Amino acid sequence: VLSYPRTGSRYISEDVFEEIPSRITLLQQYPRFAAIASVLRDTPLNRRSVDDAKVTDHHALLITENLPEGLSKDEQAIYEMVTARLLEAFFPHCVKEMTEVTLSAGGGIFTLKGTVIKSAGWRAVRGEPEEEGEETTLPGLQTGETLPLLASETVEKQTKPKPLHTESSLLSAMEHCGKEISDEQLRAGIREVGIGTPATRAAVIETLFARGYVRRDKKNLVPTEKGLAVYDTVKDKKIADVEMTATWENTLARIETGEVAALSFHRDIEVYTAQIVTELLATTLNVTPSGEQCTCPKCRKCRILFFDKVAKCADVDCNFTLFRNKGGKILTDKQIVELVTKGRTSLVKGFKNREGKSFDAALVLNPDFTVGYSFPDRK
């Protein structure tokens, strides 16, 4: 009942626009939008969303020629969101009368704005009340009129920090990441692209969860200590520079028009790849447990880095690695620190053997840097 969903486009082509009147006629059979569809049927359609040049792989999300049947509550809600937006897009403009009044008092200039909606236009589709403060009717005022000053006060306020991202706001930020780019040409290059594609952005966020860089706190997304450590490491490097993506998009567009040779771009990518790999290999992450430091027992130079599933030496040339999962038990940071600094842990209870039987043992670091069990003396 809906067209291809993985699209970031908000435009349709001329040939698709020709099908819109029949879709609107179809909605006269859908109870919620029947009255609105009847009104729009006899009204010239707004063509603001029709632009062949702005349709890439897929056009904007639309309803199809099939009326929905047997939808779940959630599916119906999504269908009606798409339907309402389609009707709004092709409805006439909302017409407002906006008034701005300038007042002077005590040498200061004050402004007052009023708005009256003269024609609801597309806002009539959902039939919902206007947002608070959107319609402000001013009293009758005349130029040069003197008004009584009833009271005055000084109010001190502070600006608020930006709120934490939600998944919705993060998806939007990824889509519109070019806003912070100062170069107009580069900003234009990434405006229609963003970070990732509509099909991959959600998967990028899920990867952040899976690797422990971000956690959910109700609706908010909160970076973990590990995530902040990675951010501090890469934030000033080319790999994290959104202008790089914009530059690539700009260059690819110029290759398409023949202004730039593809081979030259290929060589630039090779140089770039070598540069970021060199940068990243030269870094040392600091994600050790809070308040604890321990040196790698193998190379005796670098620190141990703690991750969700392993603890490993910060030196990429030293292959010392400890897996947290041992005998069905997940080792804590404290137990790992004990193992690498003292060569053994205190008694750990609840290991499981291959037959699933439980046993207790201390862990010991063997001379070859593997981990073994040390069983308590049996009386």
C-alpha positions in Angstrom: 0.0 0.0 0.0 3.1 2.3 0.1 5.8 2.9 -2.4 9.5 1.9 -1.8 10.2 3.0 1.8 14.0 3.5 1.8 14.1 6.8 0.1 15.4 10.2 1.3 13.8 12.1 -1.6 11.0 14.6 -1.0 10.2 15.1 -4.7 8.4 13.2 -7.5 8.8 13.4 -11.2 6.3 14.7 -13.8 5.2 11.2 -14.8 4.5 10.2 -11.2 2.7 13.5 -10.7 0.2 12.5 -13.4 -0.9 9.6 -11.1 -1.5 11.9 -8.0 -5.1 12.9 -9.0 -6.2 9.2 -9.1 -4.6 8.6 -5.7 -6.5 11.5 -4.2 -9.7 10.2 -5.8 -9.0 6.8 -4.2 -8.8 8.4 -0.7 -12.4 9.4 -1.0 -13.0 5.8 0.0 -10.8 6.0 3.1 -13.0 7.4 5.9 -10.4 9.5 7.8 -9.4 11.5 4.7 -12.6 11.2 2.5 -13.8 14.8 3.1 -10.3 16.4 2.6 -9.8 14.3 -0.6 -13.1 15.5 -2.0 -12.1 19.1 -1.4 -8.7 18.6 -3.0 -10.2 16.9 -6.1 -11.6 20.2 -7.3 -8.6 22.3 -6.3 -5.5 23.0 -8.4 -2.7 20.9 -7.0 0.4 22.5 -5.5 3.4 21.5 -7.7 6.1 22.5 -5.1 7.2 18.8 -4.7 7.4 18.1 -8.5 11.0 18.3 -9.8 12.5 15.7 -12.2 16.1 17.0 -11.4 15.8 16.3 -7.7 14.5 12.7 -8.0 17.5 10.3 -7.8 17.1 6.5 -7.3 13.7 6.6 -5.7 11.0 9.3 -5.6 9.3 10.5 -2.4 7.2 8.0 -0.4 3.6 7.8 -1.7 0.5 5.7 -1.3 -0.2 3.2 -4.1 -3.4 2.4 -5.9 -4.3 -0.3 -3.3 -6.5 0.7 -0.4 -5.2 -0.9 2.9 -7.0 -3.8 4.5 -6.3 -5.6 7.7 -3.5 -3.3 8.9 -2.3 -3.5 12.5 -2.6 -0.4 14.6 1.1 0.6 14.0 0.8 -0.1 10.3 -2.3 2.0 10.0 -0.6 4.9 11.9 2.3 4.9 9.4 0.0 4.6 6.4 -2.0 7.6 7.6 1.2 9.6 8.3 2.2 9.1 4.7 -1.3 9.8 3.4 -1.6 13.1 5.4 1.8 14.3 4.2 0.8 13.5 0.6 -2.4 15.6 0.9 -0.6 18.4 2.7 2.1 18.5 0.0 -0.5 19.0 -2.8 -2.9 21.3 -0.9 -2.8 25.1 -1.4 -0.5 27.2 0.8 -1.5 28.3 4.2 -2.1 32.1 4.1 -1.3 34.2 7.2 -1.6 37.8 8.0 1.4 38.9 10.0 1.7 42.2 11.9 4.7 43.6 13.7 4.2 46.5 16.1 7.1 48.7 17.4 6.8 50.3 20.9 9.1 52.7 22.6 9.4 53.0 26.4 12.1 54.5 28.6 14.4 54.9 25.6 14.1 51.2 24.7 12.5 49.7 21.6 10.2 46.7 22.0 8.5 44.7 19.3 5.3 42.7 19.3 4.2 40.3 16.6 0.7 39.1 15.7 -0.4 36.4 13.3 -3.9 35.6 12.0 -4.4 32.6 9.7 -6.6 33.8 6.8 -6.7 30.5 5.0 -5.7 27.2 6.6 -4.7 25.6 3.3 -2.6 22.5 3.9 -3.0 22.8 7.7 -6.6 21.7 7.3 -5.6 18.2 6.4 -5.1 16.8 9.9 -7.7 19.1 11.5 -5.4 19.6 14.5 -5.3 22.8 16.6 -2.5 25.2 15.8 0.7 25.1 17.9 0.7 27.3 21.0 1.6 30.9 20.1 1.3 30.3 16.4 -1.8 32.5 16.1 -1.7 35.7 18.2 -4.4 38.3 17.7 -3.3 41.8 18.5 -5.7 44.4 20.0 -6.7 47.4 17.8 -3.7 49.8 17.6 -3.1 53.1 15.9 0.2 54.6 14.7 1.4 57.2 17.2 -1.0 56.0 19.9 0.2 56.3 23.5 -0.5 53.3 25.7 -0.5 53.2 29.6 2.6 51.5 31.1 1.2 49.2 33.7 4.3 47.5 34.9 7.9 46.6 34.0 10.5 44.1 35.3 14.0 42.9 34.4 14.3 39.2 33.7 17.7 37.4 33.7 17.9 34.2 31.7 20.5 31.6 30.7 20.8 29.8 27.5 20.3 26.0 27.7 22.8 23.5 26.4 21.8 21.5 23.4 19.7 18.5 24.4 20.9 14.9 24.0 20.2 13.3 20.6 17.3 10.9 20.2 17.4 8.3 17.4 15.1 10.6 15.4 17.2 13.7 15.8 20.4 11.8 15.1 19.0 10.5 11.9 18.0 14.0 10.9 21.5 15.3 11.9 23.1 12.6 9.7 20.9 13.6 6.8 21.6 17.4 7.2 25.2 17.2 8.3 26.4 19.7 5.7 24.9 22.7 7.6 28.1 23.3 9.5 30.3 23.4 6.4 31.4 27.0 5.5 32.4 26.4 1.9 29.2 26.9 -0.2 30.3 24.6 -3.0 31.1 21.7 -0.6 27.9 22.4 1.4 25.9 22.1 -1.8 27.7 18.8 -2.7 26.6 17.1 0.5 23.2 18.7 0.9 21.4 16.0 -1.0 23.6 13.2 0.4 24.4 13.5 4.1 26.1 10.7 6.1 25.1 7.3 4.7 21.8 6.7 2.9 18.3 6.3 4.1 18.9 2.5 3.9 22.1 2.6 6.0 21.7 5.4 8.6 19.7 3.3 11.0 22.2 0.4 10.7 25.1 2.8 11.5 23.3 3.8 14.8 22.7 0.1 15.6 26.4 -0.5 15.1 27.2 2.2 17.7 25.0 0.3 20.2 26.5 -3.1 19.3 30.1 -1.9 19.8 29.3 -0.1 23.1 29.9 3.4 21.9 26.4 4.6 22.8 23.7 3.5 25.2 20.0 4.3 25.5 18.7 6.3 28.4 14.9 6.3 27.8 14.6 8.1 24.5 18.1 9.8 24.7 21.3 8.5 23.3 24.2 8.8 25.7 27.9 8.2 24.8 29.7 5.6 26.9 33.2 6.1 28.3 34.5 3.9 25.5 32.6 6.0 22.9 34.0 9.3 24.3 37.6 7.8 24.2 37.1 7.0 20.5 35.7 10.4 19.9 38.6 12.2 21.5 41.0 10.1 19.4 39.4 10.7 16.0 37.7 14.0 16.3 40.6 16.0 14.8 41.5 13.4 12.1 40.5 13.3 8.5 38.4 10.2 9.0 36.0 12.2 11.1 35.8 15.3 8.9 32.4 15.6 7.2 34.0 18.0 4.6 35.9 15.0 3.3 32.6 13.4 2.2 31.4 16.7 0.7 34.7 17.0 -1.2 34.3 13.5 -2.6 30.7 14.1 -3.7 31.9 17.3 -5.4 34.7 15.5 -7.1 32.5 12.6 -8.3 30.1 15.2 -9.8 33.0 16.8 -11.7 34.1 13.3 -12.9 30.6 12.8 -14.2 30.8 16.0 -16.3 34.4 15.2 -17.5 36.1 18.1 -15.5 38.2 15.6 -13.4 39.9 12.4 -14.4 38.7 9.3 -12.5 42.3 8.0 -12.3 43.5 11.1 -10.5 40.7 10.8 -7.9 41.6 7.1 -7.5 45.2 8.1 -6.6 44.0 10.7 -4.1 41.9 8.1 -2.4 45.0 5.8 -2.1 47.0 8.7 -0.5 44.1 9.5 1.8 43.7 5.8 2.9 47.4 5.6 3.7 47.2 8.8 5.7 44.3 7.9 7.9 45.7 4.4 8.6 49.0 5.9 9.6 47.2 8.4 11.9 45.1 5.7 13.6 47.9 3.3 14.1 49.9 6.1 15.8 47.2 6.7 18.4 46.8 5.2 21.9 43.3 4.9 23.3 42.7 5.5 26.9 39.8 3.4 28.0 41.2 1.7 31.1 38.9 1.2 34.1 38.3 4.4 36.0 41.0 5.0 38.6 43.0 1.9 37.6 46.1 1.5 35.4 47.9 -1.7 34.4 50.7 -2.4 32.0 50.8 -5.2 29.5 52.6 -8.2 31.1 54.0 -9.3 27.7 55.6 -6.2 26.2 55.8 -4.4 29.6 55.5 -1.0 27.9 52.0 -0.2 26.9 48.7 -0.1 28.8 45.9 -2.6 28.7 42.8 -1.4 26.9 39.4 -2.7 28.1 36.6 -3.5 25.7 33.3 -5.3 26.0 34.6 -8.7 25.0 38.3 -8.5 25.4 41.2 -6.7 27.1 44.2 -6.2 24.9 47.6 -4.3 24.7 47.4 -0.8 23.3 50.4 -1.6 21.1 49.2 -3.1 17.8 52.5 -5.0 17.4 51.9 -6.8 20.7 49.3 -9.5 20.3 48.5 -9.9 24.0 44.7 -10.4 24.3 42.5 -11.7 27.1 38.9 -12.7 26.4 36.4 -11.8 29.1 34.4 -15.0 28.6 36.2 -17.8 30.4 34.3 -21.0 31.3 31.0 -19.3 31.0 32.0 -16.4 33.3 32.4 -12.8 32.2 35.5 -11.5 33.8 35.3 -8.0 35.4 37.8 -5.2 34.9 39.1 -5.8 38.5 39.7 -9.5 37.9 41.6 -8.8 34.7 43.7 -6.2 36.4 44.5 -8.7 39.2 45.4 -11.4 36.6 47.8 -9.2 34.6 49.5 -7.5 37.6 49.7 -10.5 40.0 49.7 -13.4 37.6 46.5 -14.9 39.2 43.1 -14.0 40.5 41.5 -14.8 43.7 39.0 -17.7 43.7 36.2 -17.3 41.2 33.1 -19.3 41.6 30.7 -20.7 39.0 32.8 -21.8 36.0 31.2 -24.4 33.8 33.0 -27.4 32.1 32.1 -28.9 28.8 29.6 -31.1 30.4 27.9 -28.1 32.0 29.1 -29.0 35.6 30.0 -26.0 37.8 33.4 -25.6 39.5 35.4 -23.0 41.4 39.0 -22.0 40.5 41.5 -19.2 40.4 42.7 -18.0 37.0 46.5 -18.0 36.4 48.5 -16.3 33.6 50.8 -19.0 32.1 54.4 -18.3 30.9 53.1 -18.3 27.3 50.5 -15.6 28.3 47.5 -18.0 28.0 45.1 -18.3 30.9 44.7 -21.5 32.9 42.8 -22.7 36.0 44.3 -23.2 39.5 42.1 -25.4 41.6 41.9 -25.1 45.4 43.4 -27.9 47.5 40.9 -30.6 48.3 40.9 -32.0 51.9 
